[in-house]
């Protein structure tokens, strides 16, 4: 078991980040902490794509090479997902700022009470 974790440490890190991200999204009442959890979850997914695309002894796909060649598709997908993740974070932070200026709190349970009273 120790040898497996030592050789596949990125997968162990992946599951740790996934767990922390999901826990932060579910257990926290603060909207900023929920957004941080979403970002951790996204980072874990990026790590998953990159670690599954790794080819031992693989060559760059730029010039024709003999032997194993690494696929550039996962890197392209991750770069696109990073841009989308930054945009998601920016929109989420803008919404959080607007919610705080309107209601004066970032706690989800307090926001539900205030919205129920309206």
Contact map, one row per residue, 1 for C-alpha under 8 A:
1111100000000000000000000000000000000000000000000000000000000000000000000000000000000000000000000000000000000000000000
1111110000000000000000000000000000000000000000000000000000000000000000000000000000000000000000000000000000000000000000
1111111000000000000000000000000000000000000000000000000000000000000000000000000000000000000000000000000000000000000000
1111111100000000000000000000000000000000000000000000000000000000000000000000000000000000000000000000000000000000000000
1111111110010000000000000000000000000000000000000000000000000000000000000000000000000000000000000000000000000000000000
0111111110000000000000000000000000000000000000000000000000000000000000000000000000000000000000000000000000000000000000
0011111110000000000000000000000000000000000000000000000000000000000000000000000000000000000000000000000000000000000000
0001111111110000000000000000000000000000000000000000000000000000000000000000000000000000000000000000000000000000000000
0000111111111000000000000000000000000000000000000000000000000000000000000000000000000000000000000000000000000000000000
0000000111111100000000000000000000000000000000110010000000000000000000000000000000000000000000000000000000000000000000
0000000111111110000000000000000000000000000000010010000000000000000000000000000000000000000000000000000000000000000000
0000100111111111000000000000000000000000000000000000000000000000000000000000000000000000000000000000000000000000000000
0000000011111111100000000000000000000000000100000000000000000000000000000000000000000000000000000000000000000000000000
0000000001111111110000000000000000000000000110110000000000000000000000000000000000000000000000000000000000000000000000
0000000000111111111000000000000000000000000100000000000000000000000000000000000000000000000000000000000000000000000000
0000000000011111111100000000000000000000000000000000000000000000000000000000000000000000000000000000000000000000000000
0000000000001111111110000000000000000001101100000000000000000000000000000000000000000000000000000000000000000000000000
0000000000000111111111000000000000000001100110000000000000000000000000000000000000000000000000000000000000000000000000
0000000000000011111111100000000000000000000000000000000000000000000000000000000000000000000000000000000000000000000000
0000000000000001111111110000000000001001100000000000000000000000000000000000000000000000000000000000000000000000000000
0000000000000000111111111000000000011111100000000000000000000000000000000000000000000000000000000000000000000000000000
0000000000000000011111111100000000001100100000000000000000000000000000000000000000000000000000000000000000000000000000
0000000000000000001111111111000000001000000000000000000000000000000000000000000000000000000000000000000000000000000000
0000000000000000000111111111000011011000000000000000000000000000000000000000000000000000000000000000000000000000000000
0000000000000000000011111111000011101100000000000000000000000000000000000000000000000000000000000000000000000000000000
0000000000000000000001111111000001000000000000000000000000000000000000000000000000000000000000000000000000000000000000
0000000000000000000000111111100000000000000000000000000000000000000000000000000000000000000000000000000000000000000000
0000000000000000000000111111111011000000000000000000000000000000000000000000000000000000000000000000000000000000000000
0000000000000000000000000011111011000000000000000000000000000000000000000000000000000000000000000000000001111000000000
0000000000000000000000000001111111000000000000000000000000000000000000000000000000000000000000000000000001110000000000
0000000000000000000000000001111111100000000000000000000000000000000000000000000000000000000000010000000001110000000000
0000000000000000000000000000011111110000000000000000000000000000000000000000000000000000000010010000000001000000000000
0000000000000000000000011001111111111000000000000000000000000000000000000000000000000000000000000000000000000000000000
0000000000000000000000011101111111111100000000000000000000000000000000000000000000000000000000000000000000000000000000
0000000000000000000000001000001111111110000000000000000000000000000000000000000000000000100100000000000000000000000000
0000000000000000000010010000000111111111000000000000000000000000000000000000000000000000000000000000000000000000000000
0000000000000000000111111000000011111111100000000000000000000000000000000000000000000000000000000000000000000000000000
0000000000000000000011001000000001111111110000000000000000000000000000000000000000000000000000000000000000000000000000
0000000000000000000010000000000000111111111000000000000000000000000000000000000000001000100000000000000000000000000000
0000000000000000110110000000000000011111111100000000000000000000000000000000000000000000000000000000000000000000000000
0000000000000000110111000000000000001111111110000000000000000000000000000000000000000000000000000000000000000000000000
0000000000000000000000000000000000000111111111000000000000000000000000000000000000001000000000000000000000000000000000
0000000000000000100000000000000000000011111111100000000000000000000000000000000000000000000000000000000000000000000000
0000000000001110110000000000000000000001111111110000000000000000000000000000000000000000000000000000000000000000000000
0000000000000100010000000000000000000000111111111000000000000000000000000000000000000000000000000000000000000000000000
0000000000000000000000000000000000000000011111111100000000000000000000000000010010000000000000000000000000000000000000
0000000001000100000000000000000000000000001111111110000000000000000000000000000000000000000000000000000000000000000000
0000000001100100000000000000000000000000000111111111000000000000000000000000000000000000000000000000000000000000000000
0000000000000000000000000000000000000000000011111111100000000000000000000110010000000000000000000000000000000000000000
0000000000000000000000000000000000000000000001111111110000000000000000000110010000000000000000000000000000000000000000
0000000001100000000000000000000000000000000000111111110000000000000000000000000000000000000000000000000000000000000000
0000000000000000000000000000000000000000000000011111110000000000000000000000000000000000000000000000000000000000000000
0000000000000000000000000000000000000000000000001111111000000000000001100100000000000000000000000000000000000000000000
0000000000000000000000000000000000000000000000000111111101000000000001000000000000000000000000000000000000000000000000
0000000000000000000000000000000000000000000000000000111111000000000111000000000000000000000000000000000000000000000000
0000000000000000000000000000000000000000000000000000011111000000000000000000000000000000000000000000000000000000000000
0000000000000000000000000000000000000000000000000000001111100000000100000000000000000000000000000000000000000000000000
0000000000000000000000000000000000000000000000000000011111110000001111000000000000000000000000000000000000000000000000
0000000000000000000000000000000000000000000000000000000011111000101111000000000000000000000000000000000000000000000000
0000000000000000000000000000000000000000000000000000000001111110100011000000000000000000000000000000000000000000000000
0000000000000000000000000000000000000000000000000000000000111111100011110000000000000000000000000000000000000000000000
0000000000000000000000000000000000000000000000000000000000011111000000000000000000000000000000000000000000000000000000
0000000000000000000000000000000000000000000000000000000000011111100000000000000000000000000000000000000000000000000000
0000000000000000000000000000000000000000000000000000000000001111110000000000000000000000000000000000000000000000000000
0000000000000000000000000000000000000000000000000000000000111011111110000000000000000000000000000000000000000000000000
0000000000000000000000000000000000000000000000000000000000000001111110000000000000000000000000000000000000000000000000
0000000000000000000000000000000000000000000000000000000001100000111110000000000000000000000000000000000000000000000000
0000000000000000000000000000000000000000000000000000001011100000111111000000000000000000000000000000000000000000000000
0000000000000000000000000000000000000000000000000000001001111000111111100000000000000000000000000000000000000000000000
0000000000000000000000000000000000000000000000000000111001111000000111110000000000000000000000000000000000000000000000
0000000000000000000000000000000000000000000000000000100000001000000011111100000000000000000000000000000000000000000000
0000000000000000000000000000000000000000000000000000000000001000000001111111000000000000000000000000000000000000000000
0000000000000000000000000000000000000000000000000000000000000000000000111111100000000000000000000000000000000000000000
0000000000000000000000000000000000000000000000001100100000000000000000111111110000000000000000000000000000000000000000
0000000000000000000000000000000000000000000000001100000000000000000000011111111000000000000000000000000000000000000000
0000000000000000000000000000000000000000000000000000000000000000000000011111111100000000000000000000000000000000000000
0000000000000000000000000000000000000000000000000000000000000000000000001111111110000000000000000000000000000000000000
0000000000000000000000000000000000000000000001001100000000000000000000000111111111000000000000000000000000000000000000
0000000000000000000000000000000000000000000000000000000000000000000000000011111111100000000000000000000000000000000000
0000000000000000000000000000000000000000000000000000000000000000000000000001111111110000000000000000000000000000000000
0000000000000000000000000000000000000000000001000000000000000000000000000000111111111000000000000000000000000000000000
0000000000000000000000000000000000000000000000000000000000000000000000000000011111111100000000000000000000000000000000
0000000000000000000000000000000000000000000000000000000000000000000000000000001111111110000000000000000000000000000000
0000000000000000000000000000000000000000000000000000000000000000000000000000000111111111000000000000000000000000000000
0000000000000000000000000000000000000010010000000000000000000000000000000000000011111111100000000000000000000000000000
0000000000000000000000000000000000000000000000000000000000000000000000000000000001111111110000000000000000000000000000
0000000000000000000000000000000000000000000000000000000000000000000000000000000000111111111000000000000000000000000000
0000000000000000000000000000000000000000000000000000000000000000000000000000000000011111111100000000000000000000000000
0000000000000000000000000000000000100010000000000000000000000000000000000000000000001111111110000000000000000000000000
0000000000000000000000000000000000000000000000000000000000000000000000000000000000000111111111000000000000000000000000
0000000000000000000000000000000000000000000000000000000000000000000000000000000000000011111111100000000000000000000000
0000000000000000000000000000000000100000000000000000000000000000000000000000000000000001111111110000000000000000000000
0000000000000000000000000000000100000000000000000000000000000000000000000000000000000000111111111000000000000000000000
0000000000000000000000000000000000000000000000000000000000000000000000000000000000000000011111111100000000000000000000
0000000000000000000000000000000000000000000000000000000000000000000000000000000000000000001111111110000000000000000000
0000000000000000000000000000001100000000000000000000000000000000000000000000000000000000000111111111000001000000000000
0000000000000000000000000000000000000000000000000000000000000000000000000000000000000000000011111111100000000000000000
0000000000000000000000000000000000000000000000000000000000000000000000000000000000000000000001111111110000000000000000
0000000000000000000000000000000000000000000000000000000000000000000000000000000000000000000000111111111111000000000000
0000000000000000000000000000000000000000000000000000000000000000000000000000000000000000000000011111111111000000000000
0000000000000000000000000000000000000000000000000000000000000000000000000000000000000000000000001111111100000000000000
0000000000000000000000000000000000000000000000000000000000000000000000000000000000000000000000000111111100000000000000
0000000000000000000000000000000000000000000000000000000000000000000000000000000000000000000000000011111110000010010000
0000000000000000000000000000000000000000000000000000000000000000000000000000000000000000000000000011111111000000000000
0000000000000000000000000000000000000000000000000000000000000000000000000000000000000000000000000011001111100110000000
0000000000000000000000000000111100000000000000000000000000000000000000000000000000000000000000010011000111110110000000
0000000000000000000000000000111000000000000000000000000000000000000000000000000000000000000000000000000011111110000000
0000000000000000000000000000111000000000000000000000000000000000000000000000000000000000000000000000000001111111000000
0000000000000000000000000000100000000000000000000000000000000000000000000000000000000000000000000000000000111111100000
0000000000000000000000000000000000000000000000000000000000000000000000000000000000000000000000000000000011111111110000
0000000000000000000000000000000000000000000000000000000000000000000000000000000000000000000000000000001011111111111000
0000000000000000000000000000000000000000000000000000000000000000000000000000000000000000000000000000000000011111111100
0000000000000000000000000000000000000000000000000000000000000000000000000000000000000000000000000000000000001111111110
0000000000000000000000000000000000000000000000000000000000000000000000000000000000000000000000000000001000000111111111
0000000000000000000000000000000000000000000000000000000000000000000000000000000000000000000000000000000000000011111111
0000000000000000000000000000000000000000000000000000000000000000000000000000000000000000000000000000000000000001111111
0000000000000000000000000000000000000000000000000000000000000000000000000000000000000000000000000000000000000000111111
0000000000000000000000000000000000000000000000000000000000000000000000000000000000000000000000000000000000000000011111
